[in-house]
Amino acid sequence: MRYQIELSYNGTNYHGWQLQPNVITVQEVVNNALSVIMRQPIYIEGCGRTDAGVHAKQYFGHFDSDYDLPDTFLKNLNGILPIDIAAHGIQMAAPDFNARFNATSRTYEYLITFEKNPFYHQFAARLHNVLDIEKMIEASNTLIGIKDFSSFSKVKSDVTNFNCNLMAARWYYRNDLLVFEVTANRFLRNMVRAMVGTLIQVGEGRIELEKFIEIVESKDRRLAGVSAPACGLYLVAVEY
């Protein structure tokens, strides 16, 4: 049987979602917890990669097992998972369901604070400069649609197609936090952080709108800004 499971995690202590040698990842911890509960080796496939230090408020995965889930399964699983990873729901899925490839859109949020706040430490990026939010909104609007986002992708990436369909991108304030919310059918490695880092330079007046458009069209990562810190990035929604 194939199962779909919903998770959330604080990525501070992990080197991202994806299994990697010699470092601890979210996928490894979840695999181990599921294997203990089900008393058989379990391998969970995730809905996408998140970088080291990136958080997920909503994350989906799938795995196969002949284990018959008891009513207490989630309670038991959460009892094994560490405090920074939680399981919220599980259900049977179609045999061909794929948490990654069946997803139609993903939404990320990036959080920025302008004040020293111990409750945002490791959960939002702190900036000191005043930003021109209107210019950042104007630049973000130019990203909407299907485009080649090579300029915002890790240089050494295993993908062959850099086209993404950006469906929405907006900046707004949530209380004392500045939030960048972006939705697309797919994201490249480091894409959102690179976009945010470059848009911050627009807000600081270091990059004009015309130059920002040139950076996107250049497909050259070297021309874009430095990636924003991982601690401010959250995967918040996945649609199927």
Secondary structure, DSSP 8 states (H G I E B T S, - for coil): -EEEEEEEE-GGGSS-SS--TTS--HHHHHHHHHHHHHTS----EESS---TT-EEEEEEEEEE------TTHHHHHHHHS-TTEEEEEEEEE-TT--TTTT--EEEEEEEEESS--TTTTTTSEE--S---HHHHHHHHHTT-EEEE-GGGS-SS-S-S--EEEEEEEEEEEETTEEEEEEEES---TTHHHHHHHHHHHHHTTSS-HHHHHHHHHHT-GGGS-----GGGEEEEEEE-
